[in-house]
Amino acid sequence: MKVYRIKVNGKAYEVEVELVENKEGNLTETSRRDDIVSNAIKSDKIEGNGEIVKAPMQGSILSIKVSKGNRVSKGDVLLILEAMKMENEILSPVSGVVSDIFVSEGKNVNNQDVLLVIS
């Protein structure tokens, strides 16, 4: 645990920060991906022709049935989301190619989090 002193509008505050998870990778890559997801959420599309698949509920990703670059048809199972001890199949809303995956197995997601994109 680290303690930092932060000044906001001339007033000093002490903040304790605990490292909860180490993340590997380049921060720039993470920031770029966050920007892509943020823009995708706003438009429900990526680069004008991508379909965003969002989590229909809060839960945990049990398994991912597709990989980046896979061709999928409308109705294909993309991943399994566990919510309230029930396994829910997340189906493809369109036919296309999986252009990006924003989750991994074991990750917890919130309702409306972006899971993947189909172009």
LINWOVEN-V703263 format. One line per field, one symbol per residue. ss: DSSP state (H for helix, E for strand, L for the rest). psi: psi as a letter, one per 40 degrees, with the letter a starting at -180 (. if undefined). A space follows every 10 residues. Layout:
# LINWOVEN-V703263
ss: ???
psi: ???
This chain:
# LINWOVEN-V703263
ss: LEEEEEEELL EEEEEEELLL LLLLLLHHHH HHHHHHHHHH HHHLLLLLLL EEEELLLLEE EEEELLLLLL EELLLLEEEE EEELLEEEEE ELLLLEEEEE ELLLLLLEEL LLLEEEEEL
psi: hihihhhhfe hhihhhhhhd hhhiihdddd dddddddddd ddeeihfeei hhhiheiiah hdiheiihei hiiheihdih hhhfehhhhh iheiiahhdi heiihehhii heihdihh.
